[in-house]
Amino acid sequence: MGTIKIQNLSFKYDAMSHYIFEKVNLNIDEFWKLGFIGRNGRGKTTFLKLLQNAYDYEGTIESNLYFDYFPKRIQDKKQLVKDLVLTYSTLDDASFWKFEIEMPQLNLSDEILNRKFSTLSPGEQTKVLLALMFVEEGTFKLIDEPTNHLDIIGRDIVANYLEKKSGFIIVSHDKTIINQTVNHILSIDRSKIQLLKGDYDTWENKFKQDNLFEERKNFKLNKQIKSLHQTAERLNGWSNRAENEKSAEFYKGQHHVDIDKGFLGHKAAKLMKRSKNALKRVESSIEEKQGLLRNIDKNPKLTLNYEPFYHDNILTVNQLVLERCNRALIQNPISFNIKQGQQLVISGSNGTGKSSLLQAIRGAVINS
């Protein structure tokens, strides 16, 4: 049985002052369907790279598995799809049928085999690379954001495809695809990495319960810390008073016939020592309780810094025709106008020209 055994894994980039991972211990089975979740910048892609020995790290990662990464970097995107599959897999002409079996599961037609990879839509390229990955036997798949270029229909197709597979880690922000395809969840937040059996909903319920518990705990700790700070202020005041009482100047104007400076100094020193020791104990208690406070992972508020746009018409498209490789992507010319405050949804299946339309608009705006 293949396993991935991680012990005391710690890693940070050279320019960073804190660790992304610190003393992480995990055991992962080769047949798991593992969903890896967490916000951007928490180290999900870095973790996949560490499994491939892309960076130096502290601790150990032991495995008898060969890792295959998605998306695979394609050097020559002008290759025909069939040639690309033969180049980046262990298949040959005699065994190419294995790839052809994968194609209908991802709604890929046979005609794409004789097209250049560069002419495929981003969604079609995603599906080809997924099929290319799973046609290889004996590998553990590391899948990084497979739904980035997929529409709703394409996401359903990929989710159904992955649901029938096993032996992978998938990084995704798509709750639906995680719920449908995985049986274990690996989550990373500000305070810990957590592994549990189940899907996204299983993790989310536990996450909410943990956050509620920690919020209540933090509330109590903050009240205690506030009280300790008030105690510390009183003790500090007593210490300062004891320091002042060492001097006879403190007693000026008071009705004392005789002042024993030695007695006053001894008394003040004892009081100051007691208050100083008590202050240290209080400060130590404050530090201890502050260390117990948990950095709860909450959604940060989104703020935007932008200059108001005062024109009524934002974008006008008139009789736009899109072609790719001398093939019309859209049968009829496109015309539309977007005014201030309006939103436009572009829908359609993969390969119908949605990304090409955005690229054409972007190019027209940049060149205007």
ZAMARGU-4260 file (C-alpha; in steps of 0.2 Angstrom, whole numbers, plus 5000, padded with zeros to 4 digits):
<rodrens>
0) 5000/5000/5000 | 5007/5017/4995 | 5007/5031/5008 | 5014/5049/5011 | 5021/5051/5028
5) 5025/5068/5034 | 5035/5072/5050 | 5039/5088/5058 | 5038/5097/5041 | 5043/5116/5042
10) 5045/5128/5028 | 5046/5146/5024 | 5052/5156/5009 | 5069/5165/5012 | 5061/5182/5012
15) 5048/5177/5025 | 5050/5180/5044 | 5037/5167/5049 | 5034/5149/5044 | 5020/5144/5031
20) 5021/5126/5039 | 5029/5122/5056 | 5031/5105/5063 | 5017/5097/5052 | 5014/5078/5054
25) 5002/5069/5042 | 4999/5052/5035 | 4990/5051/5018 | 4984/5035/5010 | 4986/5032/4991
30) 4968/5028/4988 | 4961/5044/4997 | 4952/5057/4988 | 4958/5072/4998 | 4952/5090/4996
35) 4964/5103/5002 | 4956/5119/5007 | 4961/5136/5014 | 4962/5154/5008 | 4974/5161/4995
40) 4992/5163/5002 | 4990/5150/5015 | 5002/5138/5006 | 4991/5125/4997 | 5001/5126/4980
45) 5017/5127/4990 | 5012/5111/4999 | 5010/5102/4983 | 5027/5108/4977 | 5035/5102/4993
50) 5028/5084/4990 | 5037/5085/4973 | 5054/5091/4981 | 5053/5108/4972 | 5059/5117/4988
55) 5071/5113/5002 | 5062/5110/5019 | 5065/5105/5037 | 5058/5088/5043 | 5054/5073/5032
60) 5042/5068/5018 | 5043/5049/5014 | 5033/5041/5001 | 5034/5026/4988 | 5022/5035/4976
65) 5026/5045/4960 | 5017/5062/4960 | 5009/5069/4944 | 5004/5087/4945 | 4990/5097/4936
70) 4991/5108/4927 | 5006/5100/4918 | 5017/5113/4909 | 5016/5111/4891 | 5031/5117/4881
75) 5025/5117/4863 | 5006/5121/4863 | 5006/5121/4844 | 5007/5102/4845 | 4992/5092/4839
80) 4982/5085/4854 | 4986/5067/4849 | 5005/5071/4848 | 5004/5080/4864 | 4996/5065/4873
85) 5010/5054/4866 | 5023/5066/4871 | 5018/5068/4889 | 5012/5051/4893 | 5019/5033/4893
90) 5006/5028/4879 | 5010/5023/4861 | 4999/5021/4846 | 4994/5003/4852 | 4988/5009/4869
95) 4981/5026/4864 | 4964/5019/4866 | 4966/5022/4885 | 4966/5040/4882 | 4951/5039/4870
100) 4941/5030/4884 | 4944/5045/4895 | 4938/5058/4882 | 4919/5055/4882 | 4919/5055/4901
105) 4925/5073/4900 | 4913/5077/4885 | 4928/5079/4873 | 4925/5075/4855 | 4937/5065/4843
110) 4940/5080/4832 | 4950/5089/4845 | 4964/5075/4843 | 4969/5083/4826 | 4968/5101/4832
115) 4983/5111/4839 | 4982/5112/4858 | 4984/5131/4857 | 4967/5132/4847 | 4957/5124/4861
120) 4947/5134/4873 | 4954/5135/4891 | 4941/5124/4897 | 4945/5111/4884 | 4963/5112/4888
125) 4959/5109/4906 | 4949/5093/4901 | 4963/5086/4890 | 4976/5089/4904 | 4965/5080/4917
130) 4962/5065/4905 | 4981/5065/4902 | 4984/5064/4920 | 4972/5050/4924 | 4977/5039/4909
135) 4993/5036/4918 | 4993/5022/4931 | 5003/5020/4947 | 5003/5039/4950 | 4996/5050/4964
140) 4988/5065/4957 | 4991/5083/4964 | 4977/5093/4956 | 4978/5112/4958 | 4962/5122/4954
145) 4955/5112/4940 | 4939/5122/4938 | 4947/5139/4935 | 4943/5140/4916 | 4927/5130/4917
150) 4909/5136/4915 | 4895/5128/4926 | 4892/5114/4914 | 4911/5110/4913 | 4912/5110/4932
155) 4899/5097/4933 | 4907/5086/4920 | 4924/5087/4929 | 4916/5084/4946 | 4907/5068/4939
160) 4924/5063/4931 | 4934/5065/4947 | 4920/5057/4958 | 4924/5040/4949 | 4943/5042/4952
165) 4954/5040/4968 | 4971/5043/4973 | 4973/5062/4972 | 4974/5078/4982 | 4963/5092/4974
170) 4966/5111/4979 | 4950/5120/4975 | 4939/5135/4981 | 4924/5127/4973 | 4914/5120/4987
175) 4903/5110/4976 | 4917/5100/4967 | 4925/5097/4984 | 4909/5090/4991 | 4906/5079/4976
180) 4923/5072/4974 | 4932/5069/4991 | 4931/5058/5006 | 4945/5067/5016 | 4948/5086/5020
185) 4964/5094/5023 | 4962/5112/5029 | 4974/5125/5033 | 4971/5141/5042 | 4980/5154/5053
190) 4983/5142/5068 | 4984/5124/5061 | 4983/5111/5048 | 4968/5099/5051 | 4965/5082/5043
195) 4948/5074/5044 | 4937/5061/5036 | 4922/5068/5026 | 4918/5082/5013 | 4918/5101/5013
200) 4901/5101/5023 | 4909/5090/5037 | 4924/5102/5038 | 4913/5118/5038 | 4901/5112/5052
205) 4917/5108/5063 | 4925/5124/5058 | 4910/5134/5064 | 4909/5125/5080 | 4927/5127/5083
210) 4926/5146/5080 | 4911/5148/5091 | 4920/5139/5105 | 4936/5149/5102 | 4926/5165/5102
215) 4918/5162/5119 | 4935/5157/5126 | 4943/5172/5119 | 4929/5183/5127 | 4933/5176/5144
220) 4952/5177/5142 | 4950/5196/5136 | 4940/5200/5152 | 4953/5191/5163 | 4967/5201/5154
225) 4958/5217/5156 | 4956/5214/5174 | 4975/5209/5176 | 4980/5225/5167 | 4970/5235/5180
230) 4978/5226/5194 | 4995/5229/5186 | 4992/5247/5185 | 4988/5248/5204 | 5003/5238/5208
235) 5014/5249/5198 | 5006/5264/5207 | 5011/5256/5224 | 5028/5253/5218 | 5030/5271/5213
240) 5023/5277/5229 | 5035/5266/5239 | 5050/5273/5229 | 5044/5291/5234 | 5043/5286/5252
245) 5061/5282/5253 | 5064/5301/5254 | 5061/5312/5269 | 5055/5325/5256 | 5039/5314/5254
250) 5035/5319/5272 | 5038/5338/5271 | 5023/5347/5278 | 5017/5333/5288 | 5017/5334/5307
255) 5031/5322/5312 | 5042/5327/5326 | 5056/5315/5320 | 5059/5305/5305 | 5070/5290/5305
260) 5077/5289/5288 | 5083/5271/5290 | 5066/5265/5296 | 5058/5274/5281 | 5070/5267/5269
265) 5068/5249/5275 | 5049/5250/5276 | 5048/5257/5258 | 5060/5245/5251 | 5049/5230/5258
270) 5034/5238/5251 | 5042/5241/5234 | 5049/5223/5233 | 5032/5215/5237 | 5023/5226/5224
275) 5037/5223/5211 | 5035/5204/5214 | 5017/5205/5213 | 5018/5215/5197 | 5029/5202/5189
280) 5017/5188/5193 | 5003/5198/5186 | 5012/5202/5170 | 5017/5184/5168 | 4999/5179/5170
285) 4994/5192/5156 | 5007/5185/5145 | 5001/5167/5148 | 4983/5171/5144 | 4987/5181/5129
290) 4996/5166/5123 | 4980/5156/5124 | 4971/5168/5113 | 4967/5160/5097 | 4968/5169/5080
295) 4951/5164/5074 | 4950/5163/5055 | 4937/5175/5049 | 4932/5182/5032 | 4941/5199/5031
300) 4931/5214/5025 | 4933/5218/5007 | 4938/5236/5003 | 4941/5244/4986 | 4951/5259/4981
305) 4945/5266/4965 | 4942/5282/4956 | 4923/5285/4952 | 4919/5284/4933 | 4907/5298/4928
310) 4903/5293/4910 | 4886/5285/4907 | 4892/5273/4893 | 4906/5261/4899 | 4907/5250/4884
315) 4900/5249/4867 | 4902/5234/4855 | 4895/5235/4838 | 4894/5221/4825 | 4909/5211/4832
320) 4914/5195/4823 | 4925/5182/4831 | 4935/5169/4822 | 4948/5156/4827 | 4958/5147/4814
325) 4947/5154/4800 | 4932/5146/4809 | 4918/5158/4815 | 4916/5156/4834 | 4899/5165/4834
330) 4887/5164/4819 | 4880/5181/4821 | 4889/5198/4824 | 4888/5204/4842 | 4882/5221/4847
335) 4878/5227/4865 | 4881/5243/4876 | 4885/5243/4895 | 4880/5258/4905 | 4886/5264/4922
340) 4880/5252/4935 | 4875/5238/4924 | 4882/5220/4924 | 4883/5208/4909 | 4884/5189/4911
345) 4892/5180/4896 | 4886/5162/4896 | 4889/5147/4885 | 4898/5130/4884 | 4917/5128/4883
350) 4924/5133/4866 | 4910/5145/4861 | 4921/5160/4862 | 4918/5168/4879 | 4936/5170/4884
355) 4940/5176/4866 | 4926/5189/4867 | 4934/5196/4883 | 4951/5196/4875 | 4944/5205/4860
360) 4936/5218/4871 | 4952/5220/4882 | 4962/5222/4866 | 4951/5235/4859 | 4951/5245/4876
365) 4970/5244/4877 | 4973/5250/4859 | 4960/5264/4859
</rodrens>
